[in-house]
Amino acid sequence: MNIYQYLLDKIEENGACHLILLDPDKLTGAQIRKYVSKCASSGVDGFLIGGSLLMNGNLDATLKEVRKSTELPLIIFPGSVNQVSQYADAILFISLLSGRNPEHLIGKHVIAAPLIKNAGIEPISTGYLIIESGTRTTAEYMSGSLPIPRKKPEIAVATALAAQYLGMKFVYLEAGSGADEHVPIEMVKAVSATCDIPLIVGGGIRNAATASKLVHAGATVIVTGNFFEKDSSWDKLNEFTSAVHYKKSSLA
């Protein structure tokens, strides 16, 4: 399966995609299988798997465990060059364009490219922009980069447009895992109105109403993670996915 084309098809069909972020450090064994089954039955479109810092989790083991419960795409969301696995379907080949650290613009990519080739998984080039979110996130700290200020949408627009002109397939606006605030609606609108490539938005999305506002502002992929790590939130999965799949929901 061509995962990039799969995502484009889902965006065309439903209006936007809902991807669930799984951190190998936070879910293990039987809990993963139960959670993944619940996500799949709730209509999510696939899974991002990875983390900014893996302390105890095992990427290979997590991917194999997730695969036992779903045939949905498993896409690595790498926090480091070591997060490459043959057990995934694809990997977001991320360039941290909001920073100015050359290691995160091209340096790590040179090391990762042959690993991805040997693993036989699909790379999906993605311009990654960290957005100020009210707290210092792990992604911001680990990358050593300053986020784009919340009240400067023009910086996000120019950076996202540069990603498009560099030939990247997605732009990812990231508030960060557990962010106090999600990416501003006005910033999403501005980037979407200017750029022609699909727009991923993640971080700080804690209710279906926010997810709905973001997709109607122009986000074409919504990523949720922290909010659903506790099983007490799992009953809201259907509501979230329905909000993201607004085309499908309007026909129901």
N, C-alpha and C positions, 0 to 999 in steps of 0.2 A: 504494500500500500504506500502511495505517495502521501506522506503526512501533511505536507504543505497544501497540496491540492485538497485533501480531506478537510482541512480547516477552512479553506476558501469555500468549499461546497457547503459546509455547515453554516458559514456566515450568510451565504446566499439563501439558503433554505430557511433559516430561523431568525435572521437579523443579526445575531451575534452568537459567539461560542461561550460556554462556561467550562473553564478548566479548574481542576482542583489541585492545589499544591500539597504534596506530601513530603514531609521532612523525615528522612530516615532515622533521625535522632529521637523523634517524638512518638512514632507509632511502630509497633512491632508485632510479628507473629499473627495470632488469631485476631487481634484487634484490627490489624491492617485488612485482613480478609473480610471481616464484618463491615468495616467502614467502606471499603471499595465496593462491595456488593450493594450497600445502601446508596452510594453515589451513582453507581451504574443504573440502578432501578429508578433513580430520581431524574434520569435523563441527561446527566452531565456528558460533555463531549470528549473528555480525555483527562489525562493526569500529567502534571508537571512534577518531577521528582528530583530533589536535591536540596541543598542548603548552603548558606554562606560559610558555615563552619560545621563539619561533621566531627563530633567528639566520640560517639559510641556506635552510631549507625553504620551499616554496611550497604553501600549502594547496590551492589550485585544482588545481595540477599533480599533487599527490599523490592527490587524490580521483579525478581523471580516470585516473591510472595504475592505481589500485586497481580502478576500475570495469571496466577491460579484462579483469580476471581473475576477477571474481565478480559475481553478482547479489544477494549477501547485503546486508543493510542497511548503509549507511555513515552513521554518526552522528557529528557533530562534538562533540568534547569540548573546549570553548573555554577557552583560557588567557587570552584577552583579547577585547575587543569587536570587534577586527578579524578574528577567526576566524569569519567567516560566509561561506558559499559556496553558490551555486546548484547545485553539483555533488554535494551531499550529499542524503540522504533526510530527515534530521532533525538536530536539535541538542539537546543537553541544555541547558535554560534554567536555569542554575545560580544559586542564591543561597547564598552562603557563610554559613551560619547559625551555624557555630561561632565566627565572628569578630564583631566589633562595628563594622567599617568600613562606613559606609552606602553607599559606592561599590560594595561587593560584595554588598550586600543589595538595593539597588534602583537606585542611580545608573547603573551600566554597563548595566543592563537597559533603561532608558529610551532609551539611545542604540542599543542592539542591536535592540530590538523592530521598528522600521521596516525595518531591514536584513534581518531574518529574514522579515518579511512580503513584501518585494520579491523576496527570493530564492526564495520559494515553497516553503520547506522546513518540516517539522513541528517545532514546539517541544515539548519534553517537560520540564515543570517538575520541578526536582530540588533537594531540600534537600541541600546539600553540607557534610559535617562532616569537618574534618581532625583526625585522631587522632594523638596522640603515638606516635612509632615508633622512638625510639632515635637518631635523627639529624635534623638540620634539613633538611627537604625543599625543593625548588624552589617547590612550591605554597605552602608556609608562608611562605617568604621573600618571594616575589613579592606575596602578598596582605597581608603585614604583620600576620598574625593569629597568635595563640597557639593551639596545638592543644588539643583536649580531653585531659586527662590519662588515661593508660592505665588507671589504677586508680580511675577515677571513672565507672563505667558509668552511674550515675544521671544524670549530666549529658548523656551521649549519648542516653539514653532520653527525658529531658524535651525535649531539642532536636529529636529525631526526631519526637516526638509533636506538637510545635509545627508542624513541617513538614507533617504530616498534616492538622492542623486548619486550616492555611493553604491547603489544597487541592492541595498538591504531589503529583505522581504517583509519585515515587521518593524514597527517602532513600539517600544515597551516603556510606558510611563509608570514608574515604580515609587510608591510612597514608602514601601518597606514593610516587612513582616511585623505585625503588631503595631503599626503606625497609629499615632493619635488621630490623625486626619487623613482622609483619602485624597487622591489627586483632585485639585479644584475642577469643578464642572466647567468653568470658563476656560481653563487651560485645555481641557479635553476638546471643547468646542473649537477653540482656535487652531489646535493642531489638526483636528479632523477636517476643518474647512480648508486647510492649506495643503495637506499631504494626500497623496493618492494611494498609499499603501496601508494595509490593515493596522489598526491601533490596539495594542494590548494595554490594559490598565489593571493594576493590582495594588494591594496594600490598604488596610484600614476600612475595608468594605464590610460592614457589620449588619446590614439589613437589605431586604429585597428592594425597598424603595430607592436606596442609594444606587444599587446595581442598575435599576431601571433608568434612573436619571443619567447615569454614565453612558449607557448604551444609546439612549436617545440624544445624548450630546455628541455621539460619534464613536464611542469605544466599540470595537468589533470583537474583542475577546476580553472577558472578565475573568480574573484569577482570584480565587478565594482560598485561604489556607488556615490561618490561626483560628478564625471564628468557628470552624467546623471540627477542630481537633478534639473538642469535648463532645461526648455522645449526647449530651443534653441539648445540643444544637442541631442534631441530625434531622430532627423533624421539620426543620426549615429548609432543607435541601430542595424539595420540590418547589417551594415558593421562590427561592433564588433562581433556580433554573428557568422557571416559567417567566420570571421578570426579564431574564437575559434573552430567552427565546421569544421575543415579542411578536415576531411575525407568526410563529406557530400558535402562540397564545391567542392572537387576535382572530384566528380561524377556528378556535375551539368552540 
